[in-house]
Amino acid sequence: MSRIENVTTIAVVFFLSSLLPLTASQAGKFSPSPTTQYQLDNGMKVILKENHASPMITSIVCVGAGSKYENERNNGFSHFLEHLLFDGTATRSRIDINEGIKNYGGYINAFTRKEMTTFFILMPKEFIEEGMAIQSDQLFASAFPEEEYIKEQKVVIEEIKMGDDDINYQVEKFHDRILFGDSPYALPVIGNTEVISSIAREEVIDYWKSHYIPNNMTLLVIGDFKTKHMKKLIKKYFGRWQRKSLPPGMEVRFNFSPANSTEILRFPTKVTNINISYPAPPFSNRDYYVFEIIAQMLDAGEASPLYKVLTEPDPPLATTVSAYLETQKEFSLLHVSVTAGKKADVETIVMMVNAVIRGFTQDRFTQEDVGRFIVKSKANEYYLEDKLHFYAFMKAQILQNCGYDFIASYVDNLSKVGPRDISRIARKYSSDLKYTATAVVPE
C-alpha cells in the first residue's frame, strides 16, 4: 500500500468514528413554512413564505442579469448596474432610496453573481408597502443621473483595482479562467477597468432595459404577512410593469474539460493556494444529493478526511481545507480548496486529495454517519427562515438556478441518501477521476 493510500485509509476510518450517532426521527421529514407560488400576468415568478416568528418582512428580487450573460465587450455591466440602481428614479433621489428605507427602520442591499443580480429589503411589517414601492421604483424606473453615473464609474473602477491586490480574488479569477476556458462563466463578475471606464451611459441603460423585465425576475417574500394581502401589494407594485421579449444569450452552455494536471500561477503571496474541481451530477439528477453529502463530509472541519490527511503529518502538508458543491443551472462542480506554506508540494497535495475522494468507495458508512449531515442541513434551513435577510444571501443563487421547488424538497431528497449510495456513487464517478487543478504560489 502506498503512503497516500495508507494515510487516506486512516483518515477515513478516523472520520467515520468521529461522527455522532443519530436516531431515524432526527433525520425525518422537513416541514418548511407555508408557501404559495404563482406567476403574475407579466411573467414575474412569485414565492410567498409566511413566517410569523418576528414582525419583519424581506422582499427579495432575483434578476437574470449576471456575468454569465455578458461578453468581453460588456463584461461588468451587471455589477455596474447594481450600483447605478441605487442612484435615483424619476420621482426619488439617491437619498430617498437609501435613507428612505432606513427611515422606516429597514435595510436595503444588493449583490451580483455569475447568474443573477439580487436586490432585497428588510422592513418592519407595518412599512412593507413603503419598502416595496421603493424597490419597484428602483428596479423599473431608475433615471441614471449623469452626475451619479460618473461617480459610480470611479467607485467600481476602484473596486476592481482593490481586487487586483486581493490574493483571494486573484486565486478565484485564475481558477475560473483555467476551469471555464472560453465560456462566459470565466468572466469576472466585477468586470474589468477597460470596459467600465469606456462604456457609454446609453449602453448600460440599453442593457438594463433588456434584462430588467418582470419575466426575467423572481420575487421571494418571506416574513410576517398574510398571503391574501401580500398578493394585492405585489400586484400593485410589481404587476403593472410590462412583459418583454427575453434578451438574447440567456442559454449558456458549459462542458467540463478535465486537465488532470495542475496549472501554476506565481503571485506575490505568502501562502500557496490550491483549487481542485471535479464534475458532479446536475441538480436534476438523484446522484446530486449523494455528492452534496460527500461535499459536506469533506468540509467537516477537523472531522474531514481531507483535514486529517493534509494537516496531521509531521510536518503538515497544508494549513486549511474546505469543500463545497457549486450548483448552476447547466452543471454542478465539486470544489476543494487548500492553503499551504510557501514551499508546499503542490502535486503531492493534489494526489492526496484525489486519493481521499477515491477512498469514499469503501463501503464503511452507516446511516448514522450520513444522518449527521442531514440533520445539520435541516437545522440550517430552520435557522435561515428565522434570519430573513440572510435568506437572500444564502438562497438567491439556488433560487435563480434551480427554482423554489428544489429548495422546498432539498432536505427531503437529501434524507433519502443512504450509506451504500455514498460508496456506489463514489465508485461510479471516481473510477476514472476527472479534475482541473490550479495553484497560486509565491513568486
Salt bridges, closest charged atoms under 4 A:
GLU50 OE1 - HIS52 NE2 2.80
ASP87 OD1 - ARG94 NH1 2.05
GLU99 OE2 - LYS102 NZ 3.50
GLU129 OE2 - LYS236 NZ 2.93
ASP137 OD2 - ARG92 NH1 2.83
GLU152 OE1 - HIS83 ND1 3.37
GLU152 OE2 - ARG94 NH1 2.99
GLU159 OE1 - HIS79 NE2 3.19
GLU159 OE2 - HIS83 NE2 3.49
ASP164 OD1 - LYS173 NZ 4.00
ASP176 OD2 - LYS114 NZ 3.17
GLU203 OE2 - ARG73 NH1 3.02
ASP224 OD1 - HIS52 ND1 2.52
ASP224 OD2 - LYS125 NZ 3.13
ASP287 OD2 - LYS428 NZ 3.00
GLU312 OE2 - LYS308 NZ 3.20
GLU326 OE1 - HIS335 NE2 2.57
GLU330 OE2 - LYS68 NZ 2.85
GLU381 OE2 - LYS395 NZ 2.60
GLU385 OE2 - LYS49 NZ 3.19
ASP412 OD2 - LYS29 NZ 3.09
ASP421 OD1 - ARG424 NH2 3.11
ASP432 OD2 - LYS434 NZ 3.27
